[in-house]
Amino acid sequence: MPVRAWPHLYRYNTSNLDIWLLSLLRCTVLAAVCLYVWRNSAKGGHGSRHEKWHRWLRRCVQATCITGQVLLLAKAVAVALAGNDNVMPGGPAGDVGLAFIFGALCTSLAASFAELYTAVSLLDEWQHQRHAHGEADEPLLGAPGETEKSKAKRQSRTVRLLARMSAIDGPVLFVAFTAGAVAAFAQALVPYFTGQIIDLAAIESDRHAFYVTIAKLVLVSFACAVFSGLRGGLFTVAMTRLNIRVRMTLFRSLLSQEVGFYDTTKIGDVISRLSADTTTVAAQVGLNLNVALRSLTQVFILLLFMLKASWRLTIITFVAVPIIVLICKIYGAFYRKLAERVQTELAAANTVSEEMLGSMTTVLAHGAADSAAAAYQQCLNKYNKLQMTEAVAYAFYTITTIFLPNTISAMILLFGGHLVLAGRMSPGALVSFMLLQQSLSSAFQTMGDVFSSLAGAVGAADKVVELITRQPKIPPPGGLQPANFQGRVELRDVVFAYPARPEITVLKGLNLHINPGEVVALVGPSGGGKSSIVKLLERYYMPLSGSVLFDGYDVGSYDPKWLKQRVALVSQEPVLYARSIYRNICFGVEDEDGCAPPSREDVEAAARLANAHDFIKALPQGYETECGDKGVQMSGGQKQRIAIARALVRRPTILLLDEATSALDAESESIVQEALDRLMLRCTTLVIAHRLSTIQNATRILVITKGIVAEEGSHEALLEQRGIYSQLVRRQMQKTTSSASLARGDSELSFSRFALQRTASEPRNLGTDQ
Ligand SMILES: Nc1ncnc2c1ncn2[C@@H]1O[C@H](COP(=O)(O)OP(=O)(O)OP(=O)(O)O)[C@@H](O)[C@H]1O
């Protein structure tokens, strides 16, 4: 500021004592509130007497700020309307006008800071009330009662991780940023040359200079377009790569999670993170970062040009900046919360749709289509309600951010016009300044928009990063690959409860020993813990205590890939994938799995052993036949035989059969059972027995009830014991006999006759009807 302005500034300040006193009052109240809050922050206690005072004082600050702002505005309007040259820039005492602007700037800044403080406190209070009413957003994985501090920590971790993931494309981003800076510079030159052209045409009438400047204008416009395109294209490339990286990292993290995680997490939520949120993260973060960087460089370069054109008018432009920043901050915080809640509601809707569409036959069989639609509608209503709030918030935000820049334009025209009239600024320079100022306003406006959507994107990113960084709750596996793996299975004093139901102990100190080559059948009442044993052997879960061993080594000490080649599982409902039969048989032993894939002959041999080759060959496309989503294009028996071929192709040492034939009809069952019998001859087998024929073939039978091995021995020995097993057999026999008399002549009857002939008391099904 020129030194000669100081006396005027003094005069202005003394003649506008009311404004200064008001500012002083505001600052005093603000300081008092700050001091009070600072002194009482250690005492805490929301809802206490302190908090009442706190609120009261804050209202005082608000009241003084608003009154001050209104008075200041009234004063400015009065001075402008009076048209007094002594206080207007460009008049005989033009610098007094400058002093007025300076005073207004100081007051506005003080007011803005006070309001910023108030707004932050209000947000704090709002947040506190939401927590008090239990409305806090529950993170997908984080603790429900997560504090603000840990949330902030989580969010900064999110930003750091995204920055790290984007850093791989550092060179691309650097070139994009440089192109953006050049484009911003060229863009700022457009108004500059426009002003010059107006002066050359209207005042100086220099034709040559006029045409040269026009050419320069066209050139910079072209440069601006080219570099903007380059920046946009490069950012899109970087962000597409970020999207793929985020998705892949998340998918890998999801694949590494323990089964217990999926027991307690809704799969719809997880899929929504993987599909919608990853796209939001990359698209929003990428787009917004791109725009934010562009706007920031624009602001910087435009300001330089504006200061060069007229530093006085630049100061006026800046009077409104703190207000815009404040609005952006409040809106950003509000919008962020809203965006998080919108994502959560959308995930809930996805869960419902997926659950229903994933089991369409059950929905149709139960005539539950209407209630399914109602459940989906309910979720969408909640989502819609939140979207409406978001829309209203956005509308208010837009109204403010459009109105403020226009008011500033009017102010600039008022003061700039006086400067032109006083001959202290050329009309071209004023036009140039106006264009620059408009560009600046739109850059600020864009930054405001970007700020809020960036906040939304970070909200979505939080949940993605939460999943990416989640550590599985079972220890990492070892790398043991013994050359001579015999297939001895042992469970020692195993105590186990599912993570989803830790209060119920499923296995209570269970001991089990299977020698290499043995076929052991597990029978017992439903819920006794048979399948849980298989899940522990598969290391889906960890026992609470005790150990699960193969050949004397803990199951966790083996290299999991190596072990999965040697321990094969055929479950009751095998899952096939939407790929060819061939690839379904090779599932898990393909090139990408880091294995030497089986040869075509191996696959066909496995299919033959599984009684699957003939039906596969009879299909028009043979082994290349698509199985459909979850194997829907295959019958139950076909699926089961493909699953057996999948187990066989590994040439397993240990075979786990979890009621592998229970879901089949009699004909399919006998074909599948034949295949299984062949398989059992080659491996150590643990079979959860369902059919009598399987139990007959077992070397030993273990009766599992209430989480322990209650009885052990051969079929005959156990019958003689007259314990749980013989009771199971007797009850089953009664049932089988009655069903046989009801369905005389069908396969059940023939089975019953067979059972009666053999032992006079053998079970049809020993596992499911207790
Ligand atoms: N993922 C799970 N989360 C929580 N509890 C489970 C889970 N799976 C099974 N359970 C519970 O564990 C207990 C033992 O189940 P398990 O499946 O091992 O019994 P089972 O003897 O195989 O029964 P069935 O013969 O009916 O298959 C049951 O009470 C069951 O409700």
Ligand as a Chemical Component Dictionary entry (heavy atoms), coordinates in Angstrom:
data_LIG
# 
_chem_comp.id                   LIG 
_chem_comp.type                 NON-POLYMER 
_chem_comp.pdbx_formal_charge   0 
_chem_comp.three_letter_code    LIG 
# 
loop_
_chem_comp_atom.comp_id 
_chem_comp_atom.atom_id 
_chem_comp_atom.alt_atom_id 
_chem_comp_atom.type_symbol 
_chem_comp_atom.charge 
_chem_comp_atom.model_Cartn_x 
_chem_comp_atom.model_Cartn_y 
_chem_comp_atom.model_Cartn_z 
_chem_comp_atom.pdbx_ordinal 
LIG N1  N1  N 0 -20.535 -70.723 10.482 1  
LIG C1  C1  C 0 -21.094 -70.966 11.668 2  
LIG N2  N2  N 0 -21.203 -69.965 12.573 3  
LIG C2  C2  C 0 -21.731 -70.195 13.783 4  
LIG N3  N3  N 0 -22.171 -71.394 14.204 5  
LIG C3  C3  C 0 -22.096 -72.435 13.343 6  
LIG C4  C4  C 0 -21.557 -72.274 12.038 7  
LIG N4  N4  N 0 -21.605 -73.476 11.404 8  
LIG C5  C5  C 0 -22.155 -74.340 12.285 9  
LIG N5  N5  N 0 -22.449 -73.721 13.443 10 
LIG C6  C6  C 0 -23.014 -74.334 14.635 11 
LIG O1  O1  O 0 -22.070 -75.263 15.123 12 
LIG C7  C7  C 0 -22.709 -76.410 15.620 13 
LIG C8  C8  C 0 -22.088 -77.672 14.982 14 
LIG O2  O2  O 0 -22.357 -77.613 13.601 15 
LIG P1  P1  P 0 -21.832 -78.717 12.587 16 
LIG O3  O3  O 0 -22.197 -78.244 11.211 17 
LIG O4  O4  O 0 -20.413 -79.010 12.850 18 
LIG O5  O5  O 0 -22.722 -79.946 12.993 19 
LIG P2  P2  P 0 -22.920 -81.341 12.258 20 
LIG O6  O6  O 0 -22.685 -82.373 13.283 21 
LIG O7  O7  O 0 -22.075 -81.399 11.028 22 
LIG O8  O8  O 0 -24.437 -81.225 11.870 23 
LIG P3  P3  P 0 -25.187 -81.834 10.570 24 
LIG O9  O9  O 0 -25.128 -83.297 10.667 25 
LIG O10 O10 O 0 -26.566 -81.301 10.709 26 
LIG O11 O11 O 0 -24.467 -81.266 9.383  27 
LIG C9  C9  C 0 -24.184 -76.243 15.354 28 
LIG O12 O12 O 0 -24.799 -75.841 16.543 29 
LIG C10 C10 C 0 -24.260 -75.145 14.335 30 
LIG O13 O13 O 0 -25.396 -74.335 14.543 31 
# 
loop_
_chem_comp_bond.comp_id 
_chem_comp_bond.atom_id_1 
_chem_comp_bond.atom_id_2 
_chem_comp_bond.value_order 
_chem_comp_bond.pdbx_ordinal 
LIG N1  C1  SING 1  
LIG C1  N2  SING 2  
LIG C1  C4  DOUB 3  
LIG N2  C2  DOUB 4  
LIG C2  N3  SING 5  
LIG N3  C3  DOUB 6  
LIG C3  C4  SING 7  
LIG C3  N5  SING 8  
LIG C4  N4  SING 9  
LIG N4  C5  DOUB 10 
LIG C5  N5  SING 11 
LIG N5  C6  SING 12 
LIG C6  O1  SING 13 
LIG C6  C10 SING 14 
LIG O1  C7  SING 15 
LIG C7  C8  SING 16 
LIG C7  C9  SING 17 
LIG C8  O2  SING 18 
LIG O2  P1  SING 19 
LIG P1  O3  DOUB 20 
LIG P1  O4  SING 21 
LIG P1  O5  SING 22 
LIG O5  P2  SING 23 
LIG P2  O6  DOUB 24 
LIG P2  O7  SING 25 
LIG P2  O8  SING 26 
LIG O8  P3  SING 27 
LIG P3  O9  DOUB 28 
LIG P3  O10 SING 29 
LIG P3  O11 SING 30 
LIG C9  O12 SING 31 
LIG C9  C10 SING 32 
LIG C10 O13 SING 33 
# 
